[in-house]
Amino acid sequence: MKNYTSQFLIVTLITGLLGFTGLEFTGSSIVRFVFLISVVGLLVSCLDAVLISTNMKKLRFKNLRNKLRNQ
């Protein structure tokens, strides 16, 4: 997920600058929509990195501890 986080961050920054700096062009509404989608993707990716990854580490540690106890 770290790759996705960095990619969403880059897309969010670029589309945010293009969509909300006051530049007027035909695709500005599409760029703003892509910005909103990339913000949601960035938030989901960051939450995944924080919540799910830490839970997976805890589960791995518990499994390792149980294997060592059973030996």
LINJO-V302635 format. One record per residue. N is the residue number from 1. OMEGA is omega in radians with two decimals (none if undefined). D_LAST is the distance of its C-alpha to the last C-alpha in Angstrom with 1 decimal. Layout:
# LINJO-V302635
n=N omega=OMEGA d_last=D_LAST
n=N omega=OMEGA d_last=D_LAST
This chain:
# LINJO-V302635
n=1 omega=3.13 d_last=34.2
n=2 omega=3.09 d_last=35.3
n=3 omega=3.13 d_last=37.7
n=4 omega=3.14 d_last=39.2
n=5 omega=-3.14 d_last=39.6
n=6 omega=3.12 d_last=41.6
n=7 omega=3.10 d_last=43.6
n=8 omega=3.10 d_last=44.5
n=9 omega=3.14 d_last=45.5
n=10 omega=3.14 d_last=47.8
n=11 omega=3.13 d_last=49.4
n=12 omega=3.14 d_last=49.8
n=13 omega=-3.10 d_last=51.6
n=14 omega=-3.12 d_last=53.9
n=15 omega=3.06 d_last=54.8
n=16 omega=3.11 d_last=55.3
n=17 omega=-3.13 d_last=57.7
n=18 omega=-3.02 d_last=59.5
n=19 omega=-3.00 d_last=59.7
n=20 omega=3.11 d_last=60.6
n=21 omega=3.09 d_last=62.7
n=22 omega=3.08 d_last=65.9
n=23 omega=3.13 d_last=66.4
n=24 omega=3.04 d_last=68.2
n=25 omega=-2.98 d_last=67.5
n=26 omega=-3.09 d_last=67.2
n=27 omega=-3.06 d_last=63.4
n=28 omega=3.11 d_last=62.8
n=29 omega=3.08 d_last=61.8
n=30 omega=3.12 d_last=59.3
n=31 omega=3.10 d_last=57.8
n=32 omega=3.09 d_last=57.5
n=33 omega=3.10 d_last=55.7
n=34 omega=3.08 d_last=53.3
n=35 omega=-3.14 d_last=52.8
n=36 omega=3.11 d_last=51.8
n=37 omega=-3.13 d_last=49.4
n=38 omega=3.06 d_last=47.8
n=39 omega=3.10 d_last=47.5
n=40 omega=3.10 d_last=45.6
n=41 omega=3.12 d_last=43.3
n=42 omega=3.13 d_last=42.8
n=43 omega=3.12 d_last=41.9
n=44 omega=-3.14 d_last=39.4
n=45 omega=3.12 d_last=37.8
n=46 omega=3.10 d_last=37.6
n=47 omega=3.10 d_last=36.2
n=48 omega=-3.12 d_last=33.5
n=49 omega=-3.09 d_last=32.6
n=50 omega=-3.00 d_last=32.4
n=51 omega=-3.02 d_last=31.0
n=52 omega=-3.13 d_last=28.9
n=53 omega=3.12 d_last=27.4
n=54 omega=3.09 d_last=26.2
n=55 omega=3.11 d_last=24.7
n=56 omega=3.10 d_last=22.9
n=57 omega=3.12 d_last=21.4
n=58 omega=3.13 d_last=20.3
n=59 omega=3.10 d_last=18.6
n=60 omega=3.14 d_last=16.8
n=61 omega=3.12 d_last=15.7
n=62 omega=3.12 d_last=14.5
n=63 omega=3.11 d_last=12.6
n=64 omega=3.13 d_last=10.9
n=65 omega=3.11 d_last=10.2
n=66 omega=3.11 d_last=8.8
n=67 omega=3.14 d_last=6.4
n=68 omega=3.12 d_last=5.4
n=69 omega=-3.10 d_last=5.5
n=70 omega=-3.12 d_last=3.8
n=71 omega=none d_last=0.0
